[in-house]
Amino acid sequence: MKVIHLSTHDIAGGAARAAYRIHCALNKHGIDSHMRVLSRQTNDSNVIGGHSRTIPDRCLLFLHRRWMNYIRRNWQSGNPTFHTFGDIGAGLVDELNTSDADMLNLHWVSNLLSIKDIGRLNKPLVWTMHDMWPFCGGEHYAPDDDSARFHAGYWPSNRPTGEHGPDLNRMTWETKRKEWMGRPFTLVSPSNWLANCARKSILFANSPVHVIPYTLDLDHLWRPIAQNVARIALNLPLHKKLILAGAMGGVTDPRKGGDLLRQAISRIAASQTSDSLEIIIFGQDKPSHQDWPCPVHWLGVVSDDRILAQAYSAADVVVVSSRQDNLPNIALEAQACGTPVAAFSIGGLPDIIMHRETGWLATPFDSIELAEGILWILSDKDRHASLSASSRKKAVERYAESVIAAKYADLYLNLLAKDKLASAPDEIT
């Protein structure tokens, strides 16, 4: 069985890393897995990068981009999260449809496949959702409460008050509804939260949704390292309590809750001696102005997973202060390295953290309760050791490559069997 994974990148960004790890796990466990990406960063011979546009196609694309930028010039949104509108593809449809792949597995595909491209694919299709874009308009994250447009449809009557100009999210959603009508999708969600959102959406209300978490190489990469060894390697203090936070892009994204993290740290700093606590932040460089209440070690953008594994092992606790998140890699990776995680009980984080067993789940956006959880993890050495052991144990049980590869293999085989049965000619009786 040959599977082609479709992702804009192979390892640039959290979704791409998750997709590449799935691809690697499948290859290790007997599935002929390949990746087709727009931008390739690895040396993996099973990853192919680039576009398939002819020179005339590129000229048309240039004109199309200029026209779309003109149309969107007056568009404004009160939703600060990333938006893409699905009108650009890399010209891969014919290549994919004529390939020898038995199965296509979509991931995060902005600028790799357009909405229309996805509707034209003629092979069995699995879509691993890394955010809310597949069932929303152009938003990659959107409100998931009663005001959610993906529940009821994108109509003028329910447009958010913060949006102005052309309703690009409605236009994008309408294009998806038109181009994907009658197209069977089998969805994979890494978290129960995102799966429930997809099931409630108009676009995918009738599509099967399977929950399969991300995977990690727990044998050679994501495993505990002696804390002193990790701290020496990263030039971190040996005798401080270290709190780690971060994300691709750091903690400046409002969705990642950097302000809530700062509030929690401020409360902790006020209750501790001034020199007992320090912070590690990865994903961004040191800003020109900072007002953190205790010393911060800025690791910058970390693209080497080995350094990230050292950072997790060097920390006493990892904090995920997101307001909305699917199944954040930082929480999975930290647990695999035996580091307890404190977070708000939102999105996919309850799938990862077992409250008071592997970490702490705080009431959403209550920074006082988050601070309480961080202190609870840090304040007792024996408790911390128990949390660390439980974190590693749960990671091995849930995210091992063999576990996740088997789940994907079963899904592919079942889908191919159904597709074969559906395409077989009726027997003459």
Secondary structure, DSSP 8 states (H G I E B T S, - for coil): -EEEEEEEESSSSHHHHHHHHHHHHHHHTT-EEEEEEEE--S--TTEE-S----HHHHHHHHHHHHHHHHHGGG-B-S--S-B--S----S-HHHHHTSS-SEEEE---TTTS-HHHHHH--S-EEEE-SSSGGGSSSBSS---STT-HHHH---GGG--TT-BSS-HHHHHHHHHHHHTTT---EEEESSHHHHHHHHHSSTTTTS-EEE----B-TTTTSS---HHHHHHHTT--SSSEEEEEE-TTTT-SGGGTHHHHHHHHHHHHHHS-TTSEEEEEESS---SS---SS-EEEEE----HHHHHHHHHH-SEEEE--SS-SS-HHHHHHHHTT--EEEES-TTHHHH--BTTTEEEESTT-HHHHHHHHHHHHS-HHHHHHHHHHHHHHHHHHHBHHHHHHHHHHHHHHHHHHHHHHHS-----
